[in-house]
Structures are given as structure tokens and as C-alpha cells.
Amino acid sequence: MCLSFPGEVIAVNDVGAVVQCHDRVRRASTLLLPDIRVGEFVAVAAGTIVGRLSRDEAADLQALIEGATTPPSAPPAPIPAPTAGLQPAIPGPTEDVQ
């Protein structure tokens, strides 16, 4: 699976672009968008610029990625105990099988 990430193009040359992505600087191919310019916001996947983004779209995508990769601040709620009167589907080791 490949994750697309947003970034801002900070340099372009004849072999590709340099993209600032949150806290990293990465090289990316411009094969799909050869007319990309410095200052544009882009989506990068598998080392290739795959689309242009607005500043707002880039910020929204970054927020989604951060939300998906940040552990929750609170532990998950405990699973409630079964309601009285329910019978297990499979007999346990201490139950008689008839």
C-alpha cells in the first residue's frame, strides 16, 4: 500500500523536484506533471508528484495523516461484560458437554 502525502515544491530541476513535506525534504519525480513550479502544493506518492493541491487541500490532507498516525490520548473504553442469561456458544473446559 502506498500513502500519498502533501508537500510544497521548493526546487525544480531537469530531473525532478524537491518537496517540503511537513518536517522532511524529499526528492520527487515530475514525470506526470513536468510543468510543476516552485511554490505549488502537490500530492506525492511512491516518489512521484501525482497531483496539484491548493494550500487548504494540502493542510487538510496533512491533518488527516497526522490524525491517522497519532495514537489516541486516552485508552480505549473497556469491553462490557456479557449480559446475564447469555449462554456461551461453545462449552468451556469446565462445562459438561451433553
MODELLER restraints for C-alpha pairs under 7 A, 6 or more apart:
rsr = mdl.restraints
at = mdl.atoms
rsr.add(forms.Gaussian(group=physical.xy_distance, feature=features.Distance(at['CA:2:A'], at['CA:45:A']), mean=6.59, stdev=0.5))
rsr.add(forms.Gaussian(group=physical.xy_distance, feature=features.Distance(at['CA:2:A'], at['CA:46:A']), mean=6.49, stdev=0.5))
rsr.add(forms.Gaussian(group=physical.xy_distance, feature=features.Distance(at['CA:3:A'], at['CA:45:A']), mean=6.20, stdev=0.5))
rsr.add(forms.Gaussian(group=physical.xy_distance, feature=features.Distance(at['CA:4:A'], at['CA:43:A']), mean=6.13, stdev=0.5))
rsr.add(forms.Gaussian(group=physical.xy_distance, feature=features.Distance(at['CA:4:A'], at['CA:44:A']), mean=5.36, stdev=0.5))
rsr.add(forms.Gaussian(group=physical.xy_distance, feature=features.Distance(at['CA:4:A'], at['CA:45:A']), mean=4.42, stdev=0.5))
rsr.add(forms.Gaussian(group=physical.xy_distance, feature=features.Distance(at['CA:5:A'], at['CA:43:A']), mean=5.49, stdev=0.5))
rsr.add(forms.Gaussian(group=physical.xy_distance, feature=features.Distance(at['CA:5:A'], at['CA:44:A']), mean=5.37, stdev=0.5))
rsr.add(forms.Gaussian(group=physical.xy_distance, feature=features.Distance(at['CA:5:A'], at['CA:45:A']), mean=6.63, stdev=0.5))
rsr.add(forms.Gaussian(group=physical.xy_distance, feature=features.Distance(at['CA:6:A'], at['CA:21:A']), mean=6.24, stdev=0.5))
rsr.add(forms.Gaussian(group=physical.xy_distance, feature=features.Distance(at['CA:6:A'], at['CA:42:A']), mean=5.67, stdev=0.5))
rsr.add(forms.Gaussian(group=physical.xy_distance, feature=features.Distance(at['CA:6:A'], at['CA:43:A']), mean=4.55, stdev=0.5))
rsr.add(forms.Gaussian(group=physical.xy_distance, feature=features.Distance(at['CA:6:A'], at['CA:44:A']), mean=6.26, stdev=0.5))
rsr.add(forms.Gaussian(group=physical.xy_distance, feature=features.Distance(at['CA:6:A'], at['CA:58:A']), mean=5.24, stdev=0.5))
rsr.add(forms.Gaussian(group=physical.xy_distance, feature=features.Distance(at['CA:6:A'], at['CA:61:A']), mean=6.59, stdev=0.5))
rsr.add(forms.Gaussian(group=physical.xy_distance, feature=features.Distance(at['CA:6:A'], at['CA:62:A']), mean=6.39, stdev=0.5))
rsr.add(forms.Gaussian(group=physical.xy_distance, feature=features.Distance(at['CA:7:A'], at['CA:19:A']), mean=5.73, stdev=0.5))
rsr.add(forms.Gaussian(group=physical.xy_distance, feature=features.Distance(at['CA:7:A'], at['CA:20:A']), mean=5.26, stdev=0.5))
rsr.add(forms.Gaussian(group=physical.xy_distance, feature=features.Distance(at['CA:7:A'], at['CA:21:A']), mean=4.31, stdev=0.5))
rsr.add(forms.Gaussian(group=physical.xy_distance, feature=features.Distance(at['CA:7:A'], at['CA:22:A']), mean=6.88, stdev=0.5))
rsr.add(forms.Gaussian(group=physical.xy_distance, feature=features.Distance(at['CA:7:A'], at['CA:41:A']), mean=5.58, stdev=0.5))
rsr.add(forms.Gaussian(group=physical.xy_distance, feature=features.Distance(at['CA:7:A'], at['CA:42:A']), mean=5.50, stdev=0.5))
rsr.add(forms.Gaussian(group=physical.xy_distance, feature=features.Distance(at['CA:7:A'], at['CA:43:A']), mean=6.47, stdev=0.5))
rsr.add(forms.Gaussian(group=physical.xy_distance, feature=features.Distance(at['CA:7:A'], at['CA:58:A']), mean=6.84, stdev=0.5))
rsr.add(forms.Gaussian(group=physical.xy_distance, feature=features.Distance(at['CA:8:A'], at['CA:19:A']), mean=5.36, stdev=0.5))
rsr.add(forms.Gaussian(group=physical.xy_distance, feature=features.Distance(at['CA:8:A'], at['CA:20:A']), mean=5.20, stdev=0.5))
rsr.add(forms.Gaussian(group=physical.xy_distance, feature=features.Distance(at['CA:8:A'], at['CA:21:A']), mean=6.69, stdev=0.5))
rsr.add(forms.Gaussian(group=physical.xy_distance, feature=features.Distance(at['CA:8:A'], at['CA:39:A']), mean=6.00, stdev=0.5))
rsr.add(forms.Gaussian(group=physical.xy_distance, feature=features.Distance(at['CA:8:A'], at['CA:40:A']), mean=5.70, stdev=0.5))
rsr.add(forms.Gaussian(group=physical.xy_distance, feature=features.Distance(at['CA:8:A'], at['CA:41:A']), mean=4.37, stdev=0.5))
rsr.add(forms.Gaussian(group=physical.xy_distance, feature=features.Distance(at['CA:8:A'], at['CA:42:A']), mean=6.16, stdev=0.5))
rsr.add(forms.Gaussian(group=physical.xy_distance, feature=features.Distance(at['CA:9:A'], at['CA:17:A']), mean=6.67, stdev=0.5))
rsr.add(forms.Gaussian(group=physical.xy_distance, feature=features.Distance(at['CA:9:A'], at['CA:18:A']), mean=5.88, stdev=0.5))
rsr.add(forms.Gaussian(group=physical.xy_distance, feature=features.Distance(at['CA:9:A'], at['CA:19:A']), mean=4.41, stdev=0.5))
rsr.add(forms.Gaussian(group=physical.xy_distance, feature=features.Distance(at['CA:9:A'], at['CA:20:A']), mean=6.35, stdev=0.5))
rsr.add(forms.Gaussian(group=physical.xy_distance, feature=features.Distance(at['CA:9:A'], at['CA:37:A']), mean=6.94, stdev=0.5))
rsr.add(forms.Gaussian(group=physical.xy_distance, feature=features.Distance(at['CA:9:A'], at['CA:38:A']), mean=4.96, stdev=0.5))
rsr.add(forms.Gaussian(group=physical.xy_distance, feature=features.Distance(at['CA:9:A'], at['CA:39:A']), mean=5.31, stdev=0.5))
rsr.add(forms.Gaussian(group=physical.xy_distance, feature=features.Distance(at['CA:9:A'], at['CA:40:A']), mean=5.56, stdev=0.5))
rsr.add(forms.Gaussian(group=physical.xy_distance, feature=features.Distance(at['CA:9:A'], at['CA:41:A']), mean=6.29, stdev=0.5))
rsr.add(forms.Gaussian(group=physical.xy_distance, feature=features.Distance(at['CA:10:A'], at['CA:18:A']), mean=5.70, stdev=0.5))
rsr.add(forms.Gaussian(group=physical.xy_distance, feature=features.Distance(at['CA:10:A'], at['CA:19:A']), mean=5.65, stdev=0.5))
rsr.add(forms.Gaussian(group=physical.xy_distance, feature=features.Distance(at['CA:10:A'], at['CA:20:A']), mean=6.48, stdev=0.5))
rsr.add(forms.Gaussian(group=physical.xy_distance, feature=features.Distance(at['CA:10:A'], at['CA:38:A']), mean=5.21, stdev=0.5))
rsr.add(forms.Gaussian(group=physical.xy_distance, feature=features.Distance(at['CA:10:A'], at['CA:39:A']), mean=6.12, stdev=0.5))
rsr.add(forms.Gaussian(group=physical.xy_distance, feature=features.Distance(at['CA:11:A'], at['CA:17:A']), mean=5.56, stdev=0.5))
rsr.add(forms.Gaussian(group=physical.xy_distance, feature=features.Distance(at['CA:11:A'], at['CA:18:A']), mean=5.02, stdev=0.5))
rsr.add(forms.Gaussian(group=physical.xy_distance, feature=features.Distance(at['CA:11:A'], at['CA:38:A']), mean=5.59, stdev=0.5))
rsr.add(forms.Gaussian(group=physical.xy_distance, feature=features.Distance(at['CA:12:A'], at['CA:18:A']), mean=6.33, stdev=0.5))
rsr.add(forms.Gaussian(group=physical.xy_distance, feature=features.Distance(at['CA:12:A'], at['CA:37:A']), mean=6.89, stdev=0.5))
rsr.add(forms.Gaussian(group=physical.xy_distance, feature=features.Distance(at['CA:12:A'], at['CA:38:A']), mean=6.52, stdev=0.5))
rsr.add(forms.Gaussian(group=physical.xy_distance, feature=features.Distance(at['CA:16:A'], at['CA:28:A']), mean=5.81, stdev=0.5))
rsr.add(forms.Gaussian(group=physical.xy_distance, feature=features.Distance(at['CA:16:A'], at['CA:29:A']), mean=4.63, stdev=0.5))
rsr.add(forms.Gaussian(group=physical.xy_distance, feature=features.Distance(at['CA:16:A'], at['CA:30:A']), mean=5.01, stdev=0.5))
rsr.add(forms.Gaussian(group=physical.xy_distance, feature=features.Distance(at['CA:17:A'], at['CA:27:A']), mean=5.74, stdev=0.5))
rsr.add(forms.Gaussian(group=physical.xy_distance, feature=features.Distance(at['CA:17:A'], at['CA:28:A']), mean=5.30, stdev=0.5))
rsr.add(forms.Gaussian(group=physical.xy_distance, feature=features.Distance(at['CA:17:A'], at['CA:29:A']), mean=6.31, stdev=0.5))
rsr.add(forms.Gaussian(group=physical.xy_distance, feature=features.Distance(at['CA:17:A'], at['CA:30:A']), mean=6.48, stdev=0.5))
rsr.add(forms.Gaussian(group=physical.xy_distance, feature=features.Distance(at['CA:18:A'], at['CA:25:A']), mean=6.75, stdev=0.5))
rsr.add(forms.Gaussian(group=physical.xy_distance, feature=features.Distance(at['CA:18:A'], at['CA:26:A']), mean=5.62, stdev=0.5))
rsr.add(forms.Gaussian(group=physical.xy_distance, feature=features.Distance(at['CA:18:A'], at['CA:27:A']), mean=4.51, stdev=0.5))
rsr.add(forms.Gaussian(group=physical.xy_distance, feature=features.Distance(at['CA:18:A'], at['CA:28:A']), mean=6.14, stdev=0.5))
rsr.add(forms.Gaussian(group=physical.xy_distance, feature=features.Distance(at['CA:19:A'], at['CA:25:A']), mean=5.67, stdev=0.5))
rsr.add(forms.Gaussian(group=physical.xy_distance, feature=features.Distance(at['CA:19:A'], at['CA:26:A']), mean=5.26, stdev=0.5))
rsr.add(forms.Gaussian(group=physical.xy_distance, feature=features.Distance(at['CA:19:A'], at['CA:27:A']), mean=6.12, stdev=0.5))
rsr.add(forms.Gaussian(group=physical.xy_distance, feature=features.Distance(at['CA:19:A'], at['CA:28:A']), mean=6.84, stdev=0.5))
rsr.add(forms.Gaussian(group=physical.xy_distance, feature=features.Distance(at['CA:20:A'], at['CA:26:A']), mean=6.47, stdev=0.5))
rsr.add(forms.Gaussian(group=physical.xy_distance, feature=features.Distance(at['CA:28:A'], at['CA:47:A']), mean=4.87, stdev=0.5))
rsr.add(forms.Gaussian(group=physical.xy_distance, feature=features.Distance(at['CA:28:A'], at['CA:48:A']), mean=4.98, stdev=0.5))
rsr.add(forms.Gaussian(group=physical.xy_distance, feature=features.Distance(at['CA:28:A'], at['CA:49:A']), mean=6.12, stdev=0.5))
rsr.add(forms.Gaussian(group=physical.xy_distance, feature=features.Distance(at['CA:29:A'], at['CA:47:A']), mean=6.19, stdev=0.5))
rsr.add(forms.Gaussian(group=physical.xy_distance, feature=features.Distance(at['CA:29:A'], at['CA:48:A']), mean=4.46, stdev=0.5))
rsr.add(forms.Gaussian(group=physical.xy_distance, feature=features.Distance(at['CA:29:A'], at['CA:49:A']), mean=6.00, stdev=0.5))
rsr.add(forms.Gaussian(group=physical.xy_distance, feature=features.Distance(at['CA:30:A'], at['CA:48:A']), mean=6.38, stdev=0.5))
rsr.add(forms.Gaussian(group=physical.xy_distance, feature=features.Distance(at['CA:30:A'], at['CA:49:A']), mean=5.77, stdev=0.5))
rsr.add(forms.Gaussian(group=physical.xy_distance, feature=features.Distance(at['CA:32:A'], at['CA:49:A']), mean=6.76, stdev=0.5))
rsr.add(forms.Gaussian(group=physical.xy_distance, feature=features.Distance(at['CA:32:A'], at['CA:50:A']), mean=6.37, stdev=0.5))
rsr.add(forms.Gaussian(group=physical.xy_distance, feature=features.Distance(at['CA:33:A'], at['CA:49:A']), mean=6.84, stdev=0.5))
rsr.add(forms.Gaussian(group=physical.xy_distance, feature=features.Distance(at['CA:41:A'], at['CA:52:A']), mean=5.96, stdev=0.5))
rsr.add(forms.Gaussian(group=physical.xy_distance, feature=features.Distance(at['CA:41:A'], at['CA:53:A']), mean=5.11, stdev=0.5))
rsr.add(forms.Gaussian(group=physical.xy_distance, feature=features.Distance(at['CA:41:A'], at['CA:54:A']), mean=6.12, stdev=0.5))
rsr.add(forms.Gaussian(group=physical.xy_distance, feature=features.Distance(at['CA:41:A'], at['CA:55:A']), mean=6.24, stdev=0.5))
rsr.add(forms.Gaussian(group=physical.xy_distance, feature=features.Distance(at['CA:41:A'], at['CA:58:A']), mean=6.64, stdev=0.5))
rsr.add(forms.Gaussian(group=physical.xy_distance, feature=features.Distance(at['CA:42:A'], at['CA:49:A']), mean=6.46, stdev=0.5))
rsr.add(forms.Gaussian(group=physical.xy_distance, feature=features.Distance(at['CA:42:A'], at['CA:51:A']), mean=5.58, stdev=0.5))
rsr.add(forms.Gaussian(group=physical.xy_distance, feature=features.Distance(at['CA:42:A'], at['CA:52:A']), mean=4.37, stdev=0.5))
rsr.add(forms.Gaussian(group=physical.xy_distance, feature=features.Distance(at['CA:42:A'], at['CA:53:A']), mean=5.06, stdev=0.5))
rsr.add(forms.Gaussian(group=physical.xy_distance, feature=features.Distance(at['CA:43:A'], at['CA:49:A']), mean=5.79, stdev=0.5))
rsr.add(forms.Gaussian(group=physical.xy_distance, feature=features.Distance(at['CA:43:A'], at['CA:50:A']), mean=5.71, stdev=0.5))
rsr.add(forms.Gaussian(group=physical.xy_distance, feature=features.Distance(at['CA:43:A'], at['CA:51:A']), mean=5.22, stdev=0.5))
rsr.add(forms.Gaussian(group=physical.xy_distance, feature=features.Distance(at['CA:43:A'], at['CA:52:A']), mean=6.26, stdev=0.5))
rsr.add(forms.Gaussian(group=physical.xy_distance, feature=features.Distance(at['CA:43:A'], at['CA:53:A']), mean=6.70, stdev=0.5))
rsr.add(forms.Gaussian(group=physical.xy_distance, feature=features.Distance(at['CA:44:A'], at['CA:50:A']), mean=5.67, stdev=0.5))
rsr.add(forms.Gaussian(group=physical.xy_distance, feature=features.Distance(at['CA:91:A'], at['CA:97:A']), mean=6.80, stdev=0.5))
